[in-house]
């Protein structure tokens, strides 16, 4: 009987290493690592954050997707959503014949075309309990690349639901990871969840815990962000805090602290442990990248470039951290820098608007310029290297000698 569920790879790394190197490696990034994460050419100095780019979970997911194509060369291969939030990586998978299954806004993934002979890759974010059940029922071969850090959050949320605690999740309710995480409570009768986007929403929940606020306003505020039949009068008596793994660590910890204070005011300090639980579920790679940019922007910089998908949560948070201290441009990849007119296309930090285009974003030659660079956990090194090369070229500096 054919095995239909895989989580541990196929042992084919030797067969895919060449392709991975060709698609994602950067000699320039390697050189910068070897020279203290810095490069000075002409009047330009580039400083690279000491933690950036692909994390272990992303590395594993991408490798596993390449192995899957090698393992099943003659099968139709599908991907639920995107493997990670990076357009270059997803484009590479499409070129390998991977078909992407989409979820319409407010709807469900369309699995109608799938057959038992097809192979379906589950993304690093994971999938909802319902979607996994649907896929298992179809009998397709499933290749699960869900990140280990995400699985740890699921265990925590499940434990809350099992013990009758509502999972209060700091995250983006529309993000695939948060959808998958919140669904874990459905494994237990009466499991409940509430998603708060930020401290502002968390304080609304805290006020209600302490007896303030309107029930109707609460239900309207969190429409689409809570479990069905959520009753704030009943379901906020016992709360366990968790978070999407890519959120701002400091904000997640602060939200947990505020919820605890509200529980203490509502039930008394002695009873807090009976009503409140928390566990820091920010992944270590997210934390390391946030810490690294904090150290980088403490140095004198003229501007900061953050590279990664606009729908990448960890990348947008890196850009937000940088913007607090230095002018920051969040670009999707090196192609956002136009070599003909010198302009840049970027997503303004803290917005969900379309790209903006700016000319003369890079100061003209004359005074030395120091540029900080980092990238989200789903950004491959070659896109970082290409970005640095393009910026240098705009100032009339080529890196051919450096790369020889």
C-alpha positions in Angstrom: 0.0 0.0 0.0 1.5 3.4 -1.0 2.5 5.8 1.7 0.4 8.9 1.4 1.8 11.2 4.1 5.4 12.5 4.3 7.1 14.9 6.8 10.7 13.9 6.9 12.1 14.3 3.3 13.1 11.7 0.8 16.8 11.6 1.3 17.4 13.2 -2.1 19.4 16.3 -1.0 22.4 15.2 -3.1 20.2 15.3 -6.2 18.9 18.8 -5.6 21.9 20.7 -4.1 23.0 21.9 -7.5 19.6 23.3 -8.3 19.3 25.0 -4.9 22.7 26.6 -5.3 22.0 27.9 -8.8 18.6 29.3 -7.7 19.4 30.9 -4.4 23.2 31.2 -3.7 25.1 34.5 -3.7 28.9 34.7 -3.8 28.6 38.4 -2.7 26.7 37.5 0.4 29.3 34.9 1.3 32.1 37.4 0.9 30.3 39.9 3.1 29.9 37.3 5.8 33.6 36.5 5.6 34.5 40.2 6.0 32.5 41.2 9.1 29.1 41.5 7.2 30.4 44.7 5.5 31.6 45.8 2.1 33.1 49.1 1.2 33.5 50.0 -2.5 34.2 53.5 -3.7 32.3 55.9 -1.5 29.7 53.2 -0.6 29.6 51.1 2.5 27.1 48.3 2.8 26.4 46.8 6.2 24.5 43.5 6.4 22.5 42.5 9.5 24.2 39.5 11.1 21.0 37.4 10.9 19.0 37.6 7.7 17.4 35.6 4.9 16.4 32.0 4.9 15.7 30.5 8.3 15.9 26.7 9.0 12.2 26.3 8.5 12.2 28.0 5.1 15.3 26.1 4.1 13.6 22.8 5.0 10.4 23.7 3.2 12.1 24.7 0.0 14.4 21.7 0.0 11.5 19.4 0.6 9.6 20.9 -2.3 12.5 20.3 -4.6 12.9 16.8 -3.3 9.2 16.2 -3.9 9.6 17.1 -7.6 12.6 14.7 -7.8 10.7 11.9 -6.0 7.6 12.2 -8.1 8.8 13.4 -11.6 5.8 12.1 -13.5 3.0 13.1 -11.0 1.0 16.3 -11.0 2.3 18.4 -8.1 0.2 20.9 -6.3 0.9 23.4 -3.5 -1.7 24.7 -1.0 -1.3 28.5 -1.2 2.4 29.5 -1.3 5.3 27.5 0.1 6.6 30.7 1.7 5.9 34.4 1.1 8.6 35.1 -1.5 7.8 35.7 -5.2 11.1 34.4 -6.5 10.9 31.1 -4.7 7.3 30.6 -5.7 8.1 31.5 -9.3 10.9 28.8 -9.3 8.4 26.2 -8.1 6.0 27.1 -10.9 8.8 26.7 -13.4 9.2 23.2 -12.0 5.6 22.4 -12.8 4.1 23.0 -9.4 0.5 24.2 -9.6 -0.7 26.6 -6.9 -4.1 26.1 -5.2 -5.7 29.4 -4.2 -8.1 30.4 -1.5 -10.6 33.0 -2.6 -11.1 35.8 -0.1 -13.6 34.6 2.5 -13.8 31.2 0.8 -12.1 27.8 0.9 -9.4 26.2 -1.2 -10.7 24.5 -4.3 -9.5 20.9 -4.2 -12.0 19.6 -6.8 -9.3 18.9 -9.4 -7.2 16.7 -7.1 -7.1 12.9 -7.4 -5.4 10.1 -5.4 -2.6 10.1 -8.0 -1.7 13.7 -7.3 0.9 15.0 -4.9 0.1 18.0 -2.7 2.6 20.0 -0.8 1.5 21.7 2.5 3.3 25.0 3.0 5.6 26.1 5.8 2.7 28.0 7.4 0.7 24.8 7.7 -3.0 24.3 6.8 -6.2 24.4 8.8 -7.5 21.2 10.5 -10.5 21.3 8.1 -8.3 21.5 5.0 -6.1 18.7 6.2 -9.1 16.5 6.7 -10.4 17.4 3.2 -7.1 16.5 1.7 -6.8 13.2 3.5 -10.3 12.2 2.4 -9.2 12.8 -1.2 -6.4 10.3 -0.9 -3.7 12.4 -2.5 -0.1 12.0 -1.5 0.6 14.8 1.1 4.1 16.3 1.7 4.0 18.3 4.8 6.6 21.1 5.1 5.0 22.8 8.2 7.7 24.6 10.2 8.6 23.1 13.5 8.1 26.5 15.2 4.6 26.6 14.0 3.9 23.1 15.2 5.1 24.2 18.7 2.5 27.0 18.7 -0.2 24.4 17.6 0.7 22.2 20.6 0.3 25.2 22.9 -3.0 26.3 21.5 -4.3 22.7 21.6 -3.3 22.5 25.3 -5.3 25.7 26.0 -8.4 24.3 24.2 -8.1 20.9 26.0 -8.1 22.6 29.4 -11.0 24.9 28.6 -8.9 28.1 28.0 -9.6 30.4 25.1 -6.6 30.8 22.8 -5.9 34.6 22.5 -3.6 34.7 19.4 -1.5 37.8 18.6 -1.5 37.6 14.9 -3.0 38.6 11.6 -6.4 36.9 11.2 -6.0 36.7 7.4 -2.5 35.2 7.5 -2.3 31.5 6.6 -0.3 30.6 9.7 -2.9 32.3 12.0 -5.7 30.6 10.2 -4.0 27.2 10.7 -3.2 27.9 14.3 -6.6 29.1 15.3 -8.2 26.0 13.7 -6.3 23.8 16.1 -8.9 24.5 18.9 -11.5 22.7 16.8 -9.9 19.4 17.8 -11.6 19.8 21.2 -15.3 20.3 21.9 -16.0 23.8 22.9 -12.5 25.0 21.8 -12.4 28.8 21.4 -10.0 31.4 20.0 -9.7 35.2 19.6 -7.2 36.9 17.3 -5.8 40.3 18.2 -3.8 42.2 15.6 -2.0 44.6 18.0 -2.0 46.2 21.4 -5.0 48.4 20.5 -7.2 45.3 19.9 -5.7 43.5 22.9 -6.7 46.4 25.2 -10.3 46.1 23.9 -10.2 42.5 25.1 -8.6 43.5 28.4 -11.2 46.2 29.0 -14.0 43.6 28.5 -12.3 41.2 30.9 -12.4 43.9 33.5 -16.1 44.6 32.9 -15.9 47.6 30.6 -17.2 47.9 27.0 -20.2 46.9 25.1 -20.9 43.3 24.1 -22.3 44.4 20.8 -19.3 46.6 20.0 -16.9 43.8 21.1 -18.6 41.3 18.7 -18.5 43.8 15.9 -14.8 44.7 16.5 -13.7 41.0 16.4 -16.1 39.8 13.6 -14.2 37.3 11.6 -11.4 37.1 14.2 -13.0 34.7 16.7 -14.4 31.2 16.9 -18.0 30.6 15.9 -20.5 31.3 18.7 -17.8 33.2 20.7 -19.3 34.6 23.9 -17.0 37.2 25.5 -18.8 37.0 28.8 -18.1 33.3 29.0 -15.0 32.8 26.9 -12.8 35.5 28.4 -12.8 34.0 31.9 -9.9 31.6 31.1 -7.4 32.8 28.5 -4.1 31.5 27.2 -1.9 33.8 25.0 0.0 32.6 22.0 1.1 34.3 18.8 1.8 34.0 15.1 5.5 33.1 15.1 6.5 36.1 12.9 5.0 39.0 15.0 7.0 41.6 16.8 8.4 39.9 19.9 8.2 42.9 22.2 4.5 43.5 21.3 3.6 39.9 21.9 5.2 39.9 25.3 3.6 43.3 26.1 0.1 42.0 25.1 0.6 38.9 27.4 1.5 41.3 30.2 -1.5 43.4 29.7 -3.9 40.4 29.7 -2.3 39.1 32.9 -2.8 42.5 34.6 -6.5 42.5 33.6 -7.0 39.0 34.9 -5.4 40.0 38.2 -7.7 43.0 38.5 -10.7 40.9 37.6 -10.0 37.8 39.7 -7.3 38.8 42.1 -3.6 38.0 42.1 -4.0 34.7 43.9 -6.3 33.4 41.3 -4.4 34.5 38.2 -2.9 31.1 37.4 -6.5 29.7 37.3 -7.5 32.1 34.6 -4.4 33.0 32.6 -1.6 31.2 30.8 1.1 32.3 28.4 4.0 31.0 26.5 6.3 32.9 24.2 5.9 31.3 20.8 7.9 33.8 18.7 10.3 31.6 16.7 14.0 31.9 17.4 14.8 32.9 13.8 12.2 35.7 13.9 13.7 36.9 17.2 17.3 36.7 15.9 16.5 38.7 12.8 14.7 41.4 14.8 17.6 41.6 17.3 20.1 41.8 14.5 18.4 44.8 12.8 18.1 46.6 16.2 21.9 46.3 16.5 22.5 47.4 12.9 20.3 50.5 13.1 22.1 51.5 16.3 25.1 52.3 14.0 25.2 55.4 11.8 23.3 54.6 8.6 22.1 56.9 5.8 19.3 54.5 4.8 18.1 51.0 5.2 16.9 48.5 2.5 14.7 45.5 3.6 14.2 42.8 1.0 11.3 40.4 1.0 7.8 39.7 -0.1 5.2 42.4 0.7 2.9 39.7 2.2 5.8 38.3 4.4 4.9 39.1 8.0 8.4 38.8 9.4 9.8 41.1 6.6 7.2 43.8 7.2 8.1 43.8 10.9 11.8 44.1 10.1 10.9 47.1 8.0 8.8 48.6 10.8 11.7 48.3 13.3 14.1 50.0 10.9 11.8 52.8 10.0 11.7 53.9 13.6 15.4 54.9 13.3 16.4 55.4 9.7 14.8 56.0 6.3 13.7 52.6 5.1 12.7 51.1 1.8 11.0 47.7 1.8 11.4 46.1 -1.7 10.2 42.8 -2.9 13.5 42.0 -4.7 16.3 43.5 -6.7 14.1 44.1 -9.7 12.5 46.9 -7.8 15.6 49.0 -8.4 15.4 50.4 -12.0 18.8 50.5 -13.6 17.7 52.8 -16.4 16.2 55.7 -14.5 17.6 55.0 -11.0 14.2 54.9 -9.4 13.0 52.4 -6.7 9.6 50.7 -6.3 8.8 50.0 -2.7 6.0 49.4 -0.3 5.8 52.3 2.3 6.4 50.9 5.8 3.2 50.3 7.8 0.8 50.4 4.8 -1.0 47.9 2.6 -1.0 50.2 -0.4 0.3 49.4 -3.8 4.0 50.0 -4.5 5.2 53.5 -4.8 7.9 54.7 -7.1 10.6 57.2 -6.1 13.3 58.9 -8.1 16.4 60.3 -6.5 16.0 58.1 -3.5 19.7 57.4 -3.5 21.8 60.5 -2.7 24.1 61.6 -5.6 27.8 60.9 -5.3 30.0 63.2 -3.3 29.6 62.3 0.3 30.3 58.8 1.5 27.1 56.7 1.9 26.4 53.9 4.4 23.5 51.6 3.6 22.1 49.0 5.9 20.7 45.8 4.3 18.6 43.0 5.7 16.0 40.4 4.4 13.1 38.4 5.7 13.3 34.8 6.6 11.8 33.8 3.2 14.3 35.8 1.1 17.0 33.9 -0.7 20.6 35.2 -0.6 20.9 35.8 -4.4 18.2 38.5 -4.1 20.2 40.2 -1.4 23.3 40.1 -3.5 21.6 41.3 -6.6 20.1 44.2 -4.6 23.6 45.3 -3.4 25.0 45.0 -6.9 22.3 47.2 -8.3 22.6 49.9 -5.7 26.4 50.0 -6.2 25.8 50.3 -10.0 23.6 53.3 -9.5 26.6 55.0 -8.0 28.8 54.0 -10.8 30.5 51.2 -8.8 30.8 47.7 -10.3 31.6 44.7 -8.1 33.4 42.6 -10.7 36.7 42.9 -9.0 35.2 42.1 -5.6 33.6 38.9 -7.0 36.6 37.6 -8.9 
